[in-house]
């Protein structure tokens, strides 16, 4: 679950009236989701494990993403209302074949490091072949939307 797909919404889905209630709500949401493999939101075979997330002072999330053989992600964007969404993906383990990250306009890209705007740039992952692929994914919301 990336920020655009719900982490910010998961953490901020309730707007409590008291600050201490907000902290407890966010903490409970985190405990329910953290360090457990969950199905990826694209329904294309990948799994994700929430490592750390917070709504303040900068809304962010971090995931370990596992792409087993046969997994892929179709081209898409991750819209976010009113904020700029950034994501840094670090390829921890490459697959034996496939599993290539495709992005229409990355900010920075090397063979293992991908920095991009998922809210603006269509991105995808080709089908993983031969062995699983693992990615450390860090996302954050910053500033106000450029639109």
PEVEN-V838671 format. One record per backbone hydrogen bond with DSSP energy under -0.5 kcal/mol. CO is the residue of the C=O (numbers start at 1). NH is the residue of the N-H. Records with the same first field share a line. If there is no record, write none. Layout:
CO=NH + NH
This chain:
2=5 + 6 + 7
3=6 + 8 + 9
6=10
7=11
8=12
9=13
14=16
18=22
19=23
20=24
21=25
22=26
23=27
24=28
25=29
26=30
27=31
28=32
29=33
30=33 + 34
33=36 + 50
36=50
38=48
40=43
44=72
45=68
46=40
47=66
48=38
49=64
50=35
52=62
54=60
59=141
60=54
61=139
62=51 + 52
63=65 + 137
64=49
65=67 + 135
66=47 + 68
67=133
68=71
71=128
73=125
76=123
77=79
80=82
82=145
83=85
84=86 + 142
85=119
86=140
87=89 + 116
88=138
89=91 + 114
90=92 + 136
93=134
97=129
100=126
102=124
108=115
112=91
113=110
114=89
115=107 + 108
116=87 + 118
117=120 + 121
118=78
120=122
122=104
123=76
124=102
125=73
127=99
128=70
129=97 + 131
133=67
134=92 + 93
135=65 + 137
136=90 + 138
137=63
138=88
139=61
140=86
142=84
